[in-house]
Amino acid sequence: MDSKEEWIRNTAAESISWKDFAERLGCSYLTARAWSIKYNLDIPDGRVGNPSGSPAQAERNHDIWYRRYTLGETLQSIGDCYNISRQRVLAIAQREAKRLAKEV
């Protein structure tokens, strides 16, 4: 194993996310991704146990889904509540519906 590969592997082992890995290498995300593929590295995505990020975000996403599909609120009214666009509300509600369908 050459020193460059060893350095990249050690950096990957110390990294907590893709962003951290790229910053430690001093390169772009795409370059870091290419090296991880070349050396078959497993880099954590930075999200621990919660695919939607923080617990607060997961709760918000579920609330958006509930208000949209169970209560039948409009995209605009939900968006106004969270200060996000109607399109973003729709995207979150659809993604949450897919996530919930996988759990059932």
N, C-alpha and C positions, 0 to 999 in steps of 0.2 A: 504494500500500500504506500503510495507516494505521500509526501507531506501535505500537499494541497488537499487530497482526498481525506486524509486523516483530520486536517483542520476543519473541513466542511462537516465531516461526521461528528466531531466533537462539538462544533457549534450547533448542529442540529440537536444533539443530545441535551444541550443546555437551554435551548430555546423553548419558550412557552406558547408560541403562536407563529403563524406564517409571517406576520408583520415583524415580530421580534427576530425571527430567523433572517429575514432580508436585511433588517437594520444591522444585525451583528456582522453579516457578511459585507455590508456596505454596498448593496446592489438593489436593483428593483425586485419587486415581487416575482415578475416573470422569469428573471434570471435565477432567483432562488428556487423557483418551481422547477426550472429546467435541470438544475443541479440535483434536486431531490429525486427527480425521475432517473437521471443518469446513475446516481449512486444508490437508488432504491431506498430512500430514507422515509421514515414515517414522522411527519411533523404534526404536532397537535394543532387543532384549529383555534385554540384559545377559548373555546366555550366548554365549560365543564358540566356535563350532565343535563344541560338544558339546550335543546336545539334552537330555541328562539332567542338566546341571549340571557338576560337577567330574569329573575322571577317576576319582577314588576312588569317587564315587557311581555312575558308569557301571560300574565293576568290580563294585561291590556288587550292582547290579541284575542284571548278567549272572550273578553267582554265585548269586543267589536263583533266577533262572530255571533255571540248570543243576541246582541241588540239587532244585528242585521237579519239573521235567519229565524230567530225565535220570536222576537218582538216586532219584527218587520219595519224597523225604523229606516228612514231614508239615509242614503250615503252622505248627503249634505249635513243632516242633523248630527250624525255620528262624527263626521269630520270636524264640524264646528266644536264639538265637545273636546276633541283631542288636538285641535289645531293642525289637522292634516287634510290633504285634498281628498275629494271623493274617489279619485282613482286609487289613491293609497289605501283608503278604507276598503275598497273592493278587493284589491290585491291581498290585503291582510286577511279579510274574511274568507276568501277562496283558499288561501294557503292553510289557514286554520281548519277549514272544513276538510281538506285533504288529510291533514295531520290527525284529526279526530277520527276520520274514516279508517285510517290504518290501525288505530287503537282498538276499534270495535271488532 
